[in-house]
Amino acid sequence: MNATKFRLARTGALLLAAAALLAPGARAQGMDPDQERARQLIVRIRRSMRDVDSLLLSGAQPEKVEKQLVANQKRLEELLKQTEAKSQSVVADIDELIKLAKSGGGG
């Protein structure tokens, strides 16, 4: 609950700052470079805040995190199986190369 209140207060403060910077009079007169930079910063801050909120909310869903962990574990196990198969294939190819070299067919 505290996180929600903080998020609302933060968003409200940013909206007030944005409204002050982007008042109709400022648009009519054209923005000076500082005002334009401030506007760009506010836009970037708002995007970043949404990203942070999204990350925090996704972390607050233990069932979703658990599913992702299980899926990642399955992917890792599959990669391990594929790696072992490839490694065995490489060893077999090296053995065959050694046999060819010993029999004089390798060079």
C-alpha positions as CSV (number, residue, x, y, z in Angstrom):
1,M,0.0,0.0,0.0
2,N,2.9,2.4,0.8
3,A,4.4,1.8,-2.6
4,T,1.1,2.7,-4.3
5,K,0.8,5.9,-2.3
6,F,4.5,6.8,-3.1
7,R,3.9,6.1,-6.8
8,L,0.8,8.3,-6.9
9,A,2.5,11.1,-5.1
10,R,5.6,10.9,-7.4
11,T,3.4,10.8,-10.5
12,G,1.4,13.8,-9.2
13,A,4.5,15.8,-8.5
14,L,5.8,15.1,-12.0
15,L,2.6,16.0,-13.6
16,L,2.5,19.3,-11.8
17,A,6.1,20.0,-12.8
18,A,5.3,19.1,-16.4
19,A,2.2,21.3,-16.4
20,A,4.2,24.3,-15.1
21,L,6.9,23.8,-17.7
22,L,4.5,23.1,-20.5
23,A,1.9,25.8,-19.7
24,P,-0.1,27.2,-22.7
25,G,1.9,30.4,-22.6
26,A,5.2,28.6,-22.9
27,R,3.9,26.8,-26.0
28,A,2.6,29.9,-27.6
29,Q,5.9,31.7,-27.1
30,G,8.0,28.7,-28.1
31,M,10.2,26.9,-25.7
32,D,13.7,28.0,-24.9
33,P,16.3,25.3,-25.0
34,D,16.2,24.8,-21.2
35,Q,12.4,24.3,-21.2
36,E,12.7,21.8,-24.1
37,R,15.5,19.9,-22.3
38,A,13.3,19.9,-19.1
39,R,10.4,18.5,-21.1
40,Q,12.6,15.8,-22.6
41,L,13.8,14.9,-19.1
42,I,10.3,14.7,-17.8
43,V,9.3,12.4,-20.6
44,R,12.3,10.2,-20.0
45,I,11.7,10.2,-16.3
46,R,8.1,9.2,-16.7
47,R,9.1,6.3,-19.1
48,S,11.7,5.1,-16.6
49,M,9.3,5.3,-13.8
50,R,6.8,3.2,-15.7
51,D,9.6,0.6,-16.4
52,V,10.5,0.5,-12.7
53,D,6.8,0.1,-11.7
54,S,6.5,-2.7,-14.2
55,L,9.6,-4.5,-12.9
56,L,8.4,-4.1,-9.3
57,L,4.9,-5.4,-10.2
58,S,6.3,-8.4,-12.1
59,G,8.5,-9.2,-9.1
60,A,5.5,-9.1,-6.8
61,Q,3.9,-12.0,-8.6
62,P,5.5,-15.1,-7.1
63,E,3.5,-17.5,-9.2
64,K,4.6,-15.9,-12.4
65,V,8.3,-15.9,-11.2
66,E,8.0,-19.5,-10.2
67,K,6.7,-20.4,-13.7
68,Q,9.6,-18.5,-15.3
69,L,12.1,-20.3,-13.0
70,V,10.7,-23.7,-13.9
71,A,10.7,-22.8,-17.7
72,N,14.3,-21.6,-17.4
73,Q,15.3,-24.8,-15.6
74,K,13.8,-26.9,-18.4
75,R,15.6,-24.8,-21.0
76,L,18.9,-25.2,-19.2
77,E,18.4,-29.0,-18.9
78,E,17.7,-29.2,-22.6
79,L,20.8,-27.2,-23.4
80,L,22.8,-29.5,-21.2
81,K,21.5,-32.5,-23.0
82,Q,22.3,-30.9,-26.4
83,T,25.8,-29.9,-25.2
84,E,26.5,-33.5,-23.9
85,A,25.3,-34.9,-27.3
86,K,27.6,-32.5,-29.2
87,S,30.5,-33.2,-26.9
88,Q,30.1,-37.0,-27.5
89,S,30.0,-36.3,-31.2
90,V,33.2,-34.3,-31.1
91,V,34.9,-37.0,-29.1
92,A,33.8,-39.6,-31.6
93,D,35.1,-37.5,-34.5
94,I,38.5,-37.0,-32.7
95,D,38.7,-40.7,-32.1
96,E,38.1,-41.4,-35.8
97,L,40.7,-38.7,-36.8
98,I,43.3,-40.4,-34.5
99,K,42.5,-43.8,-36.1
100,L,43.0,-42.3,-39.5
101,A,46.2,-40.7,-38.6
102,K,47.6,-43.9,-37.1
103,S,46.6,-45.9,-40.1
104,G,48.4,-43.5,-42.4
105,G,45.3,-42.3,-44.1
106,G,45.4,-38.8,-42.6
107,G,48.3,-37.3,-44.5
